[in-house]
Amino acid sequence: MSQRSRNHREPALQAPLNDLASLTTRLAREGFIAAAEEAEELLAYAAADPTLLDASVRRRLTGEPLAWITGTVSFCDVIVHVDPDVYVPRWLSEPLACRAVERLPAAGTAIDLCTGSGAIAAVLRAHRPNARVVASDIDARAVACAAGNGVEVYLGDLFAPLPPDLAGQVDVVVSVVPYVPTPELPLLQRDTFTFERPLSYDGGADGTDILRRVARDSPGFLRPGGALLLELGGDQADLLCDELVRLDYVDLAVLADEDGDVRGVEATFGRRPV
Ligand SMILES: C[S@@+](CC[C@H](N)C(=O)[O-])C[C@H]1O[C@@H](n2cnc3c(N)ncnc32)[C@H](O)[C@@H]1O
């Protein structure tokens, strides 16, 4: 039995929700923050097919991610296909993807680890069509999804499945790894906890297990001057900082959002010339 059918009863739709106003009202009443945008997306997806709309709204009211229902999400203005059970790219990762684009030369090479649907890799490809962009994920469903988005993607643990000829050649390693501290997993939003899997989130005791592994293994792939860009949160930049310096990264920068919340870290690989 799937997790979904175990945990959810189909919600009753009291009245037809086939116009923007009534669907927005219903979604807002159920606590969906972006109710109007979601209503618009559901209506566009169902394209005046009342049966499809009804089924889609029912699914959304269970908390199932909208992108799993419509099959797509816009990420950095690139339309990314997202299969059910594959992590839905979040808007908060967009600045990291944009920064990766900035650090990637026109004909350079980038690696997107833990690629999920391949969203970041797809953005890199869209903005740097002459670059080589390679990705990996440990989940076969994610790999199939990323491949469907046109990404050169390999199945396996972090760098392990990547072509060895990339060693020392890479301009950018970017990644949104699982970085939620294990004890905080139960605090994730209800929908996340119900539908998505710990594989996408669980970063170990303080959330930095995979972040540290990526930081340690990236020097085998980055060229001197290449960039490491990692999404993280809370105090994880501080937790990682000493290790990054020990590993010969320079120009460390903490990436924060407009509210000042820490969202990532950027570092350049290679000793400064003395
Ligand atoms: C938070 S999601 C990020 C997905 C994507 N980068 C994005 O932003 O939409 C983390 C992804 O890491 C993958 N993953 C977890 N552990 C991994 C590992 N050891 N090696 C490769 N991928 C891993 C999961 O399958 C999941 O797709």
The ligand as an SDF file (V2000), in Angstrom:
LIG
                    3D

 27 29  0  0  0  0  0  0  0  0999 V2000
   16.7980   18.0820   -1.6290 C   0  0  0  0  0  0  0  0  0  0  0  0
   16.7280   17.0690   -3.0700 S   0  0  0  0  0  0  0  0  0  0  0  0
   17.3980   18.2160   -4.2580 C   0  0  0  0  0  0  0  0  0  0  0  0
   17.0530   17.9200   -5.6830 C   0  0  0  0  0  0  0  0  0  0  0  0
   17.4370   19.0020   -6.6870 C   0  0  0  0  0  0  0  0  0  0  0  0
   18.8210   19.3790   -6.5920 N   0  0  0  0  0  0  0  0  0  0  0  0
   16.5760   20.2210   -6.5200 C   0  0  0  0  0  0  0  0  0  0  0  0
   17.0110   21.2310   -5.9590 O   0  0  0  0  0  0  0  0  0  0  0  0
   15.4090   20.1700   -6.9580 O   0  0  0  0  0  0  0  0  0  0  0  0
   18.0630   15.9760   -2.7270 C   0  0  0  0  0  0  0  0  0  0  0  0
   18.3060   14.8840   -3.7660 C   0  0  0  0  0  0  0  0  0  0  0  0
   19.4840   14.1740   -3.3500 O   0  0  0  0  0  0  0  0  0  0  0  0
   19.3760   12.8300   -3.7080 C   0  0  0  0  0  0  0  0  0  0  0  0
   20.3750   12.1130   -2.9000 N   0  0  0  0  0  0  0  0  0  0  0  0
   20.3130   11.8040   -1.5850 C   0  0  0  0  0  0  0  0  0  0  0  0
   21.4570   11.2090   -1.2020 N   0  0  0  0  0  0  0  0  0  0  0  0
   22.2620   11.1460   -2.2940 C   0  0  0  0  0  0  0  0  0  0  0  0
   23.5780   10.6420   -2.5300 C   0  0  0  0  0  0  0  0  0  0  0  0
   24.3080   10.0940   -1.5580 N   0  0  0  0  0  0  0  0  0  0  0  0
   24.0960   10.7370   -3.7830 N   0  0  0  0  0  0  0  0  0  0  0  0
   23.3680   11.2940   -4.7920 C   0  0  0  0  0  0  0  0  0  0  0  0
   22.1080   11.7810   -4.6210 N   0  0  0  0  0  0  0  0  0  0  0  0
   21.5700   11.7280   -3.3880 C   0  0  0  0  0  0  0  0  0  0  0  0
   17.9100   12.5110   -3.4500 C   0  0  0  0  0  0  0  0  0  0  0  0
   17.5130   11.3800   -4.1720 O   0  0  0  0  0  0  0  0  0  0  0  0
   17.2300   13.8120   -3.9140 C   0  0  0  0  0  0  0  0  0  0  0  0
   16.8510   13.7200   -5.2720 O   0  0  0  0  0  0  0  0  0  0  0  0
  1  2  1  0
  2  3  1  0
  2 10  1  0
  3  4  1  0
  4  5  1  0
  5  6  1  0
  5  7  1  0
  7  8  2  0
  7  9  1  0
 10 11  1  0
 11 12  1  0
 11 26  1  0
 12 13  1  0
 13 14  1  0
 13 24  1  0
 14 15  1  0
 14 23  1  0
 15 16  2  0
 16 17  1  0
 17 18  1  0
 17 23  2  0
 18 19  1  0
 18 20  2  0
 20 21  1  0
 21 22  2  0
 22 23  1  0
 24 25  1  0
 24 26  1  0
 26 27  1  0
M  CHG  2   2   1   9  -1
M  END
$$$$
